[in-house]
Amino acid sequence: MTSKTSQNQRTLQQIMQDHRVSTRGLAALAGLSPSMVSRLINKQRKFLLRHKVTIAKIFNKKVDNILWP
């Protein structure tokens, strides 16, 4: 049985696919460079809280409902 929290959580990549948003598209919406978004997604850089808040707002999600890489 899964918990209620895990049922509401989706990975950032899943959310991007659901919304048909590419890495470049997310970068443009978030005001970041495509290379920065790529590094964040590929765990080469850590998401700062401001990145998480900005991206969560783009997808109309709560920061805690996104499973960050």
N, CA, C and O atoms as a DFTB+ gen file, in Angstrom:
276 C
 N C O
     1  1       0.843      -1.179       0.000
     2  2       0.000       0.000       0.000
     3  2       0.885       1.237       0.000
     4  3       1.849       1.312       0.762
     5  1       0.571       2.191      -0.833
     6  2       1.361       3.414      -0.904
     7  2       0.740       4.490      -0.030
     8  3      -0.470       4.517       0.196
     9  1       1.592       5.367       0.450
    10  2       1.089       6.447       1.298
    11  2       0.472       7.539       0.439
    12  3       0.720       7.622      -0.764
    13  1      -0.332       8.367       1.075
    14  2      -1.000       9.462       0.369
    15  2       0.021      10.429      -0.222
    16  3      -0.163      10.935      -1.329
    17  1       1.101      10.683       0.521
    18  2       2.115      11.615       0.052
    19  2       2.753      11.130      -1.238
    20  3       2.907      11.909      -2.178
    21  1       3.126       9.859      -1.299
    22  2       3.806       9.360      -2.491
    23  2       2.877       9.341      -3.701
    24  3       3.345       9.449      -4.834
    25  1       1.572       9.206      -3.482
    26  2       0.632       9.215      -4.596
    27  2       0.551      10.596      -5.235
    28  3       0.273      10.711      -6.428
    29  1       0.789      11.634      -4.458
    30  2       0.707      13.000      -4.971
    31  2       2.024      13.481      -5.565
    32  3       2.061      14.509      -6.241
    33  1       3.099      12.749      -5.319
    34  2       4.408      13.190      -5.778
    35  2       4.738      12.610      -7.149
    36  3       4.427      11.457      -7.451
    37  1       5.372      13.438      -7.962
    38  2       5.841      13.009      -9.280
    39  2       7.231      13.597      -9.467
    40  3       7.564      14.636      -8.896
    41  1       8.030      12.924     -10.268
    42  2       9.362      13.461     -10.526
    43  2       9.254      14.679     -11.437
    44  3       8.271      14.853     -12.157
    45  1      10.267      15.500     -11.388
    46  2      10.292      16.676     -12.254
    47  2      10.201      16.249     -13.714
    48  3       9.502      16.887     -14.501
    49  1      10.894      15.183     -14.083
    50  2      10.865      14.717     -15.467
    51  2       9.462      14.274     -15.873
    52  3       9.038      14.540     -16.998
    53  1       8.737      13.605     -14.980
    54  2       7.359      13.190     -15.276
    55  2       6.466      14.408     -15.490
    56  3       5.647      14.434     -16.408
    57  1       6.629      15.400     -14.647
    58  2       5.822      16.620     -14.759
    59  2       6.139      17.341     -16.066
    60  3       5.239      17.835     -16.745
    61  1       7.417      17.396     -16.410
    62  2       7.801      18.022     -17.676
    63  2       7.174      17.280     -18.853
    64  3       6.689      17.909     -19.793
    65  1       7.180      15.956     -18.808
    66  2       6.561      15.161     -19.877
    67  2       5.058      15.403     -19.930
    68  3       4.490      15.571     -21.010
    69  1       4.413      15.421     -18.766
    70  2       2.965      15.662     -18.704
    71  2       2.592      16.987     -19.372
    72  3       1.569      17.088     -20.050
    73  1       3.431      17.991     -19.172
    74  2       3.158      19.333     -19.696
    75  2       3.831      19.581     -21.049
    76  3       3.740      20.669     -21.617
    77  1       4.502      18.551     -21.544
    78  2       5.214      18.641     -22.836
    79  2       6.170      19.826     -22.868
    80  3       6.206      20.607     -23.819
    81  1       6.941      19.927     -21.794
    82  2       7.925      20.998     -21.672
    83  2       9.316      20.376     -21.765
    84  3       9.642      19.449     -21.024
    85  1      10.117      20.887     -22.668
    86  2      11.490      20.412     -22.837
    87  2      12.410      21.107     -21.834
    88  3      12.007      22.028     -21.123
    89  1      13.642      20.643     -21.800
    90  2      14.639      21.296     -20.954
    91  2      14.811      22.753     -21.372
    92  3      14.878      23.645     -20.527
    93  1      14.882      22.985     -22.668
    94  2      15.011      24.366     -23.167
    95  2      13.772      25.194     -22.828
    96  3      13.878      26.366     -22.467
    97  1      12.609      24.577     -22.945
    98  2      11.372      25.281     -22.618
    99  2      11.304      25.646     -21.147
   100  3      10.909      26.757     -20.792
   101  1      11.691      24.704     -20.290
   102  2      11.696      24.976     -18.852
   103  2      12.698      26.078     -18.533
   104  3      12.427      26.958     -17.715
   105  1      13.845      26.025     -19.177
   106  2      14.861      27.054     -18.950
   107  2      14.309      28.439     -19.277
   108  3      14.500      29.386     -18.515
   109  1      13.629      28.548     -20.407
   110  2      13.062      29.840     -20.811
   111  2      12.012      30.313     -19.814
   112  3      11.981      31.489     -19.452
   113  1      11.159      29.406     -19.372
   114  2      10.104      29.772     -18.423
   115  2      10.667      30.160     -17.058
   116  3      10.126      31.034     -16.380
   117  1      11.762      29.501     -16.658
   118  2      12.336      29.723     -15.330
   119  2      13.386      30.829     -15.311
   120  3      13.865      31.216     -14.245
   121  1      13.743      31.335     -16.486
   122  2      14.768      32.375     -16.530
   123  2      16.162      31.844     -16.265
   124  3      17.015      32.557     -15.737
   125  1      16.392      30.592     -16.633
   126  2      17.697      29.957     -16.462
   127  2      18.236      29.565     -17.829
   128  3      17.485      29.506     -18.803
   129  1      19.525      29.299     -17.902
   130  2      20.083      28.834     -19.170
   131  2      19.734      27.359     -19.350
   132  3      19.581      26.633     -18.368
   133  1      19.607      26.913     -20.599
   134  2      19.340      25.488     -20.837
   135  2      20.413      24.587     -20.231
   136  3      20.105      23.503     -19.737
   137  1      21.667      25.027     -20.267
   138  2      22.733      24.198     -19.695
   139  2      22.586      24.079     -18.178
   140  3      22.869      23.022     -17.614
   141  1      22.151      25.140     -17.519
   142  2      21.939      25.089     -16.071
   143  2      20.820      24.116     -15.736
   144  3      20.963      23.309     -14.817
   145  1      19.711      24.174     -16.459
   146  2      18.598      23.255     -16.208
   147  2      19.052      21.820     -16.447
   148  3      18.707      20.924     -15.677
   149  1      19.809      21.598     -17.491
   150  2      20.329      20.261     -17.777
   151  2      21.216      19.766     -16.636
   152  3      21.107      18.612     -16.222
   153  1      22.080      20.622     -16.134
   154  2      22.955      20.230     -15.016
   155  2      22.145      19.939     -13.755
   156  3      22.479      19.020     -13.007
   157  1      21.101      20.700     -13.513
   158  2      20.244      20.453     -12.351
   159  2      19.546      19.101     -12.478
   160  3      19.526      18.318     -11.529
   161  1      18.977      18.830     -13.645
   162  2      18.249      17.580     -13.867
   163  2      19.185      16.374     -13.793
   164  3      18.799      15.311     -13.306
   165  1      20.412      16.544     -14.278
   166  2      21.378      15.442     -14.299
   167  2      22.228      15.348     -13.036
   168  3      23.240      14.648     -13.012
   169  1      21.815      16.054     -11.993
   170  2      22.453      16.018     -10.674
   171  2      23.900      16.502     -10.679
   172  3      24.687      16.125      -9.811
   173  1      24.245      17.330     -11.646
   174  2      25.585      17.907     -11.668
   175  2      25.636      19.194     -10.852
   176  3      26.711      19.663     -10.478
   177  1      24.470      19.755     -10.583
   178  2      24.315      20.916      -9.714
   179  2      23.139      20.639      -8.795
   180  3      22.243      19.869      -9.142
   181  1      23.137      21.260      -7.630
   182  2      22.026      21.088      -6.695
   183  2      20.995      22.187      -6.907
   184  3      21.335      23.344      -7.153
   185  1      19.725      21.796      -6.805
   186  2      18.644      22.770      -6.882
   187  2      18.687      23.652      -5.646
   188  3      18.717      23.149      -4.523
   189  1      18.691      24.943      -5.842
   190  2      18.522      25.873      -4.736
   191  2      17.029      26.033      -4.494
   192  3      16.217      25.737      -5.371
   193  1      16.673      26.495      -3.318
   194  2      15.259      26.680      -2.999
   195  2      14.589      27.597      -4.015
   196  3      13.449      27.351      -4.411
   197  1      15.276      28.642      -4.438
   198  2      14.664      29.570      -5.400
   199  2      14.369      28.878      -6.728
   200  3      13.371      29.193      -7.376
   201  1      15.227      27.935      -7.145
   202  2      14.958      27.169      -8.370
   203  2      13.700      26.324      -8.188
   204  3      12.831      26.288      -9.058
   205  1      13.618      25.650      -7.054
   206  2      12.467      24.780      -6.785
   207  2      11.169      25.578      -6.755
   208  3      10.165      25.157      -7.330
   209  1      11.187      26.714      -6.095
   210  2       9.982      27.545      -5.987
   211  2       9.551      28.037      -7.367
   212  3       8.370      27.987      -7.708
   213  1      10.502      28.507      -8.149
   214  2      10.189      29.005      -9.495
   215  2       9.596      27.906     -10.361
   216  3       8.582      28.119     -11.026
   217  1      10.218      26.732     -10.359
   218  2       9.751      25.626     -11.200
   219  2       8.408      25.105     -10.712
   220  3       7.538      24.792     -11.524
   221  1       8.226      25.009      -9.410
   222  2       6.934      24.558      -8.875
   223  2       5.815      25.508      -9.305
   224  3       4.726      25.057      -9.661
   225  1       6.071      26.812      -9.274
   226  2       5.058      27.790      -9.706
   227  2       4.726      27.630     -11.186
   228  3       3.567      27.754     -11.580
   229  1       5.732      27.357     -12.000
   230  2       5.510      27.174     -13.443
   231  2       4.504      26.059     -13.680
   232  3       3.628      26.179     -14.536
   233  1       4.629      24.969     -12.918
   234  2       3.760      23.811     -13.105
   235  2       2.565      23.798     -12.150
   236  3       1.823      22.817     -12.094
   237  1       2.381      24.886     -11.400
   238  2       1.270      25.002     -10.453
   239  2       1.265      23.842      -9.449
   240  3       0.232      23.226      -9.189
   241  1       2.436      23.571      -8.902
   242  2       2.617      22.496      -7.922
   243  2       3.223      23.076      -6.654
   244  3       3.777      24.175      -6.659
   245  1       3.109      22.324      -5.574
   246  2       3.820      22.666      -4.350
   247  2       5.218      22.065      -4.445
   248  3       5.398      20.989      -5.016
   249  1       6.195      22.751      -3.891
   250  2       7.576      22.276      -3.926
   251  2       7.669      20.852      -3.379
   252  3       8.404      20.026      -3.920
   253  1       6.929      20.563      -2.313
   254  2       6.985      19.246      -1.673
   255  2       6.330      18.146      -2.494
   256  3       6.528      16.967      -2.201
   257  1       5.560      18.498      -3.508
   258  2       4.899      17.491      -4.339
   259  2       5.715      17.115      -5.565
   260  3       5.254      16.343      -6.406
   261  1       6.913      17.650      -5.670
   262  2       7.806      17.303      -6.775
   263  2       8.978      16.530      -6.199
   264  3       9.594      16.950      -5.220
   265  1       9.280      15.394      -6.817
   266  2      10.469      14.632      -6.438
   267  2      11.628      15.189      -7.257
   268  3      11.702      14.979      -8.468
   269  1      12.519      15.890      -6.595
   270  2      13.616      16.581      -7.268
   271  2      14.769      15.621      -7.499
   272  3      15.038      14.760      -6.661
   273  1      15.460      15.762      -8.641
   274  2      16.621      14.889      -8.912
   275  2      17.712      15.096      -7.889
   276  3      18.757      14.449      -7.960
